[in-house]
Amino acid sequence: GWLMSMQSAVWTPQQLNTSAEATFIGTLGVQVSELDVLIFGQYVGAKSRYYFQDLFETMEARLVTPKPTRLLIGFDSLPASAKASSTRLFGKYKRWVVQYAREQHYRMRAFQQTAVLFRNHWAHQAGVTLMLLQHAHAEYLLLTELDNVFLKVLDIPAVLSDVDYLNTMVTPTTREDLIRVVKFNVQPIALEQGPVAGPGLCLFGKELRGRTLTFTRTPSFQGTTHLATREYYDNVVVPQLLSFEPQVNEQVMRKITKVIMATSEDFIRWGGSFLLGSVGQQPMIGITEHNESLHLEPFHQGFAAVMVMIHITSTCKSPGPRPSAAAVAYSASLAEKYLALQQLLAKQIRQGISDTMFREAVMRNVSDLSPYLRFVLNTTSTGVFRATSLAKCYCTTVCGGRYGQRDFAELLPCQEALLNGARFTTNGTCQCLCSNSLSKRQHI
C-alpha cells in the first residue's frame, strides 16, 4: 500500500526504511484481527524496564479488548551518535523485552499474537509509527506509549459499539460528527491552553451521546493513549509526518490542530477527534514519567483556565465556531477561583516586599484581563499572574524559601480545597503550594 510508495523531501532513505528486528509470539491463523494495540517504546535507561512492567500490569487489570486482538510493540533504534556503552545496554534491554513479552503473552492470554519490533535505523517516534503501521492490519488501532498507565477501565468493545452507532447516524450535513479518533484523557476534560493555542480551540466541547457513552469534541491531537481508525492514520497522520523531519507525532500534528484548524470543514478534513467522557471528567490515563507535572495540579489548572478564557473571548467570535456552553462554564468557574486566590496570595506577598520587588518577581509575567472578562469572571484584578511565578514568589517571601515534604498525591486535594475557598494557616498554604522544590514538578 502506501508504504511501498512513501516519499518525503525531508526524510533520508534510511529513515524511510522500516526494516526491523522482529519477533512474533503466537499466531492469528486464518483470523482477522479486530483490533491492533500499538505501543510506542523508547529506551530511556534503567527506568525502561519499570515502564514496560507497569504497562503490562495496567493492561491486564484495566484493558478490555475484542477477540481477536494483536499487540505490537515498537522501539526506535539508537541514533548513530549513541555511546558504545548505551548500545550494549540497549542490546541487553532488547533481549529482556522479548523474553518478558513472551512470558506475558502466554500467561495473560489476552492477545492472539504479540509482535516485538526494533527499528534498524533511527527515525524518532514518526519512524516507529511507520514501522508499526506496516505490521498492523486491523481497521481500528489502539495506540499508547510505554510510560502510559490506565487509571480506569478501557472497555474497547463498548467504545467501538457506541462509535459505530453514532457514525451510522452521520449525514452529509453532519459530517463533523464522524468519530475517527477517541482520546482517553490525561487531564480533566476541559478547554486546553497549549503554548500555541490556535483557532481550533473554538471547536471544542460539542457532545455526542451514544447508547451508553458520551464523547466530547476536541480539535487537538495527542500522542498518549488513543483509539483511531486505520483510515485516519493513513490519510491524515502519515502524510503530515512525512512532510516534516522525523520527530514526535504530537509536535507535527500540532501544526494542523493549533495553527490551521479553524472551521468545521477543517475539522471534517483533519479532525474527527473526540474525548471519551464529558467536560470535567477526571483523567483515565496516567503518565509514569511525568506523574508530578504541574499541569495536573489544580492551582496550575486554574491559571490555564484564565488563559483559556482570554483566548476564547478574543478569538471565538460569531459567525465562527464557539466552544460549548458547558466547556466555557467549566473553565470560567476555575478561572474565577484562581483569580480570587491570586488576590489573596498577592496581598500576603506584598506585606513582606516592596512594590518594586513585587513587580520584578510577578508583574513581568502578567496577562491583561479585558473589562468584559473582568465582569464575566467577577474579579477586580486587571491581570492574571502566571501560576509558576506567583507560587515561587509566595514560597520565597511568605514561606521564607522553606518547602514542605508532602508528596504529589497530597497536593491535589489540598490545592483543590484552596481554590474552592478553604483558608489554611500560612504554614498550611506553604505546604500546599511549595511542597518539595517547585522546580522538580515542572514537566509541562
C-alpha positions in Angstrom: 0.0 0.0 0.0 1.2 3.5 0.9 4.4 2.1 2.5 5.6 1.0 -0.9 5.3 4.4 -2.4 6.4 6.5 0.6 8.2 9.7 -0.4 9.5 12.6 1.6 11.6 15.6 0.8 12.9 15.7 4.4 13.4 12.1 5.4 16.5 10.2 4.4 16.3 6.8 2.6 17.4 5.2 5.9 14.7 6.9 7.9 12.1 5.7 5.3 13.4 2.2 5.6 11.1 0.4 8.1 13.0 -2.8 8.3 13.3 -4.2 11.8 14.4 -7.0 14.1 11.0 -8.7 14.6 9.9 -11.4 17.0 6.4 -12.8 16.6 4.8 -14.7 19.5 1.6 -16.7 18.8 -0.3 -16.8 15.6 -3.6 -15.5 14.2 -4.2 -18.4 11.9 -6.9 -17.5 9.4 -8.5 -15.0 11.8 -8.5 -11.3 11.0 -7.6 -9.0 14.0 -10.5 -6.9 15.3 -8.1 -4.5 17.0 -4.3 -3.9 16.9 -2.8 -2.4 20.0 0.3 -0.4 19.1 2.8 0.5 21.8 5.5 3.2 21.2 8.6 2.2 23.1 11.7 4.3 23.7 14.8 3.1 25.6 15.5 5.6 28.4 17.9 3.6 30.5 17.1 1.6 33.7 13.6 3.1 34.0 12.5 1.4 30.7 12.0 -1.9 32.4 9.7 -0.5 35.1 7.7 1.3 32.5 7.3 -1.9 30.5 6.2 -3.9 33.5 3.8 -1.2 34.7 2.2 -1.0 31.2 1.6 -4.8 31.1 0.2 -4.8 34.6 -2.2 -2.0 33.8 -3.3 -3.6 30.5 -4.0 -6.9 32.4 -6.0 -5.1 35.1 -7.9 -2.4 33.0 -7.9 -3.1 29.3 -10.8 -4.9 27.8 -10.3 -5.8 24.1 -12.3 -7.6 21.4 -11.3 -11.0 20.1 -9.0 -11.5 18.3 -6.6 -8.6 19.2 -2.9 -8.3 18.3 -0.3 -6.5 20.4 2.5 -4.7 18.5 5.4 -3.2 20.5 7.8 -1.0 18.6 11.1 0.6 19.5 13.3 3.1 17.7 16.9 2.3 17.0 19.5 4.3 19.0 20.9 7.3 17.0 24.3 6.9 15.3 25.8 9.2 17.9 24.9 6.8 20.8 27.8 5.8 23.0 29.1 2.2 22.8 28.1 1.7 26.5 24.5 2.7 25.6 24.4 0.4 22.7 25.5 -2.5 24.9 22.8 -1.7 27.5 20.2 -1.4 24.8 21.1 -4.8 23.4 20.7 -6.3 26.8 17.4 -4.5 27.2 16.1 -5.8 23.9 16.7 -9.4 24.9 14.9 -8.8 28.2 11.9 -7.1 26.4 11.4 -10.1 24.0 11.7 -12.6 26.9 9.3 -10.6 29.1 6.8 -10.1 26.3 6.8 -13.9 25.6 6.2 -14.7 29.2 3.3 -12.2 29.5 1.8 -13.3 26.2 1.4 -16.9 27.3 0.5 -16.0 30.9 -2.2 -13.3 30.2 -3.6 -14.9 27.0 -5.1 -11.5 26.2 -3.7 -11.2 22.7 -3.8 -13.7 19.8 -0.4 -12.5 18.7 2.3 -10.3 20.1 5.0 -8.7 17.9 8.1 -7.1 19.3 9.8 -4.8 16.7 13.1 -2.9 16.9 13.8 -0.5 14.0 17.1 -1.0 12.3 17.5 2.7 11.6 16.8 5.7 13.9 13.8 7.9 12.9 12.2 9.1 16.1 8.6 8.4 17.0 7.4 9.1 13.5 9.7 6.3 12.2 8.3 3.9 14.8 4.8 4.8 13.7 5.6 3.8 10.1 7.1 0.6 11.2 4.2 -0.4 13.4 1.6 0.5 10.7 3.5 -1.7 8.3 2.7 -4.6 10.6 -0.8 -3.5 11.6 -3.8 -4.7 9.6 -6.9 -4.1 11.8 -9.5 -1.4 11.0 -9.1 0.0 14.5 -5.9 0.8 16.3 -5.3 1.5 20.0 -2.1 3.5 20.3 -0.3 4.1 23.5 3.2 4.9 24.9 5.4 2.9 27.1 5.1 5.2 30.1 1.3 5.4 29.9 -0.8 3.6 32.6 -4.6 3.1 32.6 -6.3 4.7 35.7 -9.7 3.4 34.7 -11.1 0.5 32.7 -10.7 1.0 28.9 -13.6 -1.1 27.5 -12.7 -1.0 23.8 -15.7 -3.2 22.6 -18.1 -0.8 24.4 -16.4 2.2 22.9 -16.4 0.8 19.4 -20.0 -0.2 19.7 -21.1 3.4 20.5 -18.7 4.8 17.9 -20.3 2.6 15.2 -23.8 3.5 16.5 -23.1 7.3 16.3 -21.2 7.1 13.0 -24.2 5.4 11.3 -26.3 8.5 12.1 -23.9 10.9 10.3 -25.4 12.5 7.3 -23.9 14.7 4.6 -24.9 17.8 6.6 -23.4 16.4 9.9 -20.1 15.2 8.7 -18.3 17.0 11.6 -19.9 14.4 13.9 -18.0 11.5 12.3 -15.7 10.0 15.0 -12.3 8.9 13.7 -10.3 9.2 16.9 -11.3 8.6 20.6 -8.8 10.1 23.1 -8.5 8.9 26.7 -7.8 12.0 28.8 -4.6 12.6 30.8 -6.1 15.8 32.3 -9.6 16.7 33.4 -11.7 17.2 30.2 -11.7 20.9 29.6 -10.7 23.5 27.1 -6.9 23.1 26.7 -4.5 26.0 26.7 -1.3 24.9 24.9 1.7 27.1 24.2 0.4 27.9 20.8 -3.3 27.6 21.2 -4.9 28.5 17.9 -8.4 28.9 16.5 -9.1 25.2 16.8 -9.9 25.8 20.5 -13.2 27.3 19.3 -14.3 23.9 18.0 -14.0 22.3 21.5 -16.8 20.8 23.5 -19.7 19.6 21.4 -21.0 16.4 23.0 -22.2 13.3 21.2 -24.2 10.8 23.3 -24.2 7.2 22.3 -26.2 4.4 23.8 -24.1 4.3 27.0 -21.2 6.7 26.5 -20.5 10.4 25.9 -17.9 11.8 23.5 -16.6 15.4 23.7 -15.2 17.0 20.5 -11.6 18.3 20.7 -9.5 19.7 17.8 -6.2 18.6 19.3 -4.1 15.5 18.6 -2.4 13.6 21.4 0.4 11.0 21.3 -0.8 9.4 24.5 -3.4 6.7 24.6 -6.0 7.0 21.8 -8.2 4.8 19.6 -8.2 5.6 15.9 -9.3 4.2 12.6 -6.6 3.0 10.3 -8.0 5.3 7.6 -7.3 8.3 9.9 -3.6 7.4 10.2 -3.2 6.6 6.5 -4.9 9.7 5.2 -4.2 12.3 7.9 -1.3 11.4 10.2 1.2 9.7 7.8 1.2 12.4 5.1 1.7 15.0 7.9 4.6 13.0 9.4 6.3 12.7 6.1 6.1 16.5 5.5 8.4 17.3 8.4 11.7 15.9 9.7 11.2 12.8 11.9 10.1 13.9 15.4 7.4 13.4 18.0 4.0 12.8 16.3 2.2 15.3 18.6 4.6 18.1 17.6 3.9 17.5 13.9 0.2 17.3 14.3 0.1 20.4 16.4 0.9 22.4 13.2 -2.6 21.4 12.0 -4.6 21.4 15.2 -3.2 24.6 16.7 -2.5 26.6 13.5 -4.8 25.9 10.6 -7.8 24.1 12.0 -10.3 27.0 12.3 -13.6 25.8 10.9 -15.9 22.9 10.9 -14.7 22.0 7.4 -11.2 21.9 8.7 -12.3 19.5 11.5 -14.0 17.3 8.9 -10.8 17.1 6.8 -8.1 16.8 9.6 -10.0 16.1 12.8 -12.7 13.7 13.9 -11.2 13.6 17.4 -13.3 13.2 20.5 -12.5 12.6 24.1 -14.3 9.8 25.9 -16.4 11.4 28.6 -18.0 14.8 29.4 -16.4 18.1 30.5 -14.9 17.8 33.9 -14.2 14.1 33.8 -11.1 13.1 35.7 -8.1 11.5 33.9 -8.3 8.0 32.5 -4.6 7.8 31.7 -1.5 8.5 33.8 1.9 9.3 32.5 4.5 7.5 34.6 7.4 9.6 33.6 5.6 12.9 34.4 3.3 11.9 37.2 4.2 15.1 39.1 3.7 17.5 36.2 2.5 21.0 37.1 -0.4 20.7 34.6 -2.1 18.1 36.8 -2.1 20.4 39.9 -5.4 22.3 40.5 -3.5 25.6 41.1 -2.0 25.5 37.6 -5.2 24.2 36.0 -6.8 27.4 37.4 -4.3 29.6 35.8 -4.6 27.7 32.5 -8.4 28.3 32.7 -7.9 32.0 32.9 -5.6 31.9 29.8 -8.3 29.8 28.1 -10.9 32.5 28.8 -8.6 35.2 27.5 -8.1 33.2 24.3 -11.7 32.3 23.5 -13.1 35.7 24.3 -10.6 37.3 21.8 -10.7 34.6 19.2 -14.0 32.7 19.2 -16.4 35.2 17.7 -19.6 34.9 15.6 -20.2 33.8 12.9 -17.3 31.3 13.5 -17.5 28.3 15.8 -17.6 28.7 19.6 -16.8 26.2 22.4 -19.8 24.5 24.0 -21.5 26.4 26.9 -20.6 23.6 29.3 -16.9 23.8 28.4 -16.9 27.6 28.8 -18.7 27.4 32.1 -16.3 24.9 33.5 -13.2 27.0 32.6 -14.9 30.2 33.8 -15.6 28.6 37.2 -11.9 27.5 37.5 -10.6 30.9 36.3 -12.8 32.8 38.8 -11.5 30.7 41.7 -7.9 31.2 40.6 -8.2 34.9 40.4 -9.8 35.1 43.9 -6.9 33.0 45.3 -4.4 35.1 43.3 -5.7 38.3 45.1 -5.3 36.7 48.5 -1.8 35.4 47.8 -0.6 38.7 46.3 -1.9 40.6 49.3 0.2 38.4 51.6 3.2 38.7 49.4 3.0 42.5 49.3 3.0 42.7 53.1 6.6 41.5 53.0 8.3 43.1 50.0 8.3 46.4 48.2 6.2 47.2 45.2 9.4 47.3 43.1 10.4 43.7 44.2 6.8 42.5 43.6 6.8 43.9 40.1 10.1 42.3 39.3 9.0 38.9 40.7 5.5 38.6 39.4 4.3 41.6 37.3 6.7 40.7 34.5 4.6 37.6 33.9 1.2 39.0 33.8 -1.5 38.8 31.1 -4.1 41.6 30.9 -7.8 41.0 31.5 -10.3 43.0 29.4 -13.1 44.8 31.2 -15.6 42.3 29.7 -13.6 39.4 31.0 -13.3 41.0 34.5 -17.1 41.3 34.5 -17.6 37.7 33.4 -15.1 36.3 35.9 -16.4 38.6 38.7 -13.0 39.9 39.6 -11.4 43.3 40.2 -8.0 42.0 39.0 -6.7 43.8 35.9 -4.4 40.9 35.0 -3.5 37.3 35.8 -0.2 36.3 37.2 1.5 33.2 35.8 1.0 30.4 38.3 4.6 29.4 38.5 5.8 32.9 39.1 3.1 33.5 41.7 3.9 30.3 43.6 7.7 30.9 43.5 7.2 34.4 44.8 4.9 33.3 47.6 7.2 30.4 48.6 10.2 32.6 48.6 8.8 35.6 50.5 5.9 34.4 52.7 7.3 30.9 53.3 10.9 32.0 53.7 12.1 29.8 50.9 11.2 26.7 53.0 9.5 23.8 51.3 7.2 21.2 52.7 7.6 17.5 52.4 4.1 16.5 51.1 4.2 14.2 48.1 2.3 14.8 44.9 -0.8 12.8 45.9 -1.4 15.2 48.8 -1.1 18.3 46.6 -4.2 17.5 44.6 -6.9 17.6 47.4 -5.1 20.4 49.2 -4.9 22.7 46.2 -8.5 21.9 45.2 -9.7 22.9 48.7 -7.6 26.1 48.5 -9.2 27.0 45.1 -12.7 26.2 46.5 -12.3 28.8 49.2 -10.8 26.9 52.1 -8.3 29.0 54.1 -5.3 27.4 55.7 -2.8 28.7 58.1 0.2 30.3 56.4 2.2 27.2 57.1 -0.6 25.1 55.6 -0.7 27.2 52.4 3.1 27.0 52.2 2.9 23.2 52.4 0.1 23.2 49.7 1.9 25.4 47.1 5.6 24.8 47.9 5.7 21.0 48.6 9.2 19.8 47.7 11.1 22.0 45.3 8.8 23.6 42.8 11.3 23.1 40.1 11.2 19.4 40.5 7.5 19.4 39.5 8.0 21.4 36.3 7.5 19.0 33.5 4.9 20.9 31.4 
